[in-house]
Amino acid sequence: MDIRIELEAVADKEYRDFQSKLLPNVPKEIFLGVRTPDIRKLAKKLIKSGEADRFLSAVPHELFDENQLHSLTITEIKDIDKALEETDKFLPYVDNWATCDQLNPRSFKGRQKELLPHIKRWINSGKCYTTRFGMKMLMMHYLGEHFKHEYLEWVASVQSEEYYVKMMQAWFFAEALAQQYDAALSYITEAKLSPWVSNKAIQKAKESLKIPEDRKTYLSGFKRKMPK
């Protein structure tokens, strides 16, 4: 299977222009403009054909769309050990938030025990998008019935000036306020987060449909002044 030909066959120039504006740190010339449903179909086709391993080993890719396909191919892998292996191989090549957030292995669902040490390692990696990915996995799989208070500290303790790390910290705490309000609240009221992350978390919490209006009003009172 020629991946480039498959992608070019479903590329959309207008969508390419739209996508590239959302990712200003990625060169426009490496976008084809393939929409996610088409990439997902190709990922499933790759796995079914038995050609996924060959594609996954062909890193670094030249195109943004190939990286998106890589994320969605790992997402479709059913065996958790294989998915973890391929995730670890791919994360060093992830260089933008869209590819990072596209990576969401289905095999991780319900496998909290096996996944947790990997998440802690990813969060503490010191690499922007590996850290972001670890935080996102913690948010997706551990804020419900598997929640522990210490997970909040895992995210709060990360010191980074990387915009996309700080945005994920804010997203994580907004979601924590929706699902584990009592546990997460002190991180806002006691200023345990940086002013930027705290304010952004409050903003995202106020935009959430999961948080009651009275709580949103209360949270608004803890917006902090940004240092000059």
Secondary structure, 3 states (H helix, E strand, C coil): CCHHHHHHHCCCHHHHHHHHHHCCCCCHHHCCCCCHHHHHHHHHHHHHHCCHHHHHCCCCCCCHHHHHHHHHHHHHCCCHHHHHHHHHHHHHHCCCHHHHHHCCCHHHCCCHHHHHHHHHHHHCCCCHHHHHHHHHHHHHHHCCCCCCCHHHHHHHCCCCCCHHHHHHHHHHHHHHHHHCHHHHHHHHHCCCCCHHHHHHHHHHHHHCCCCCHHHHHHHHCCCCCCCC
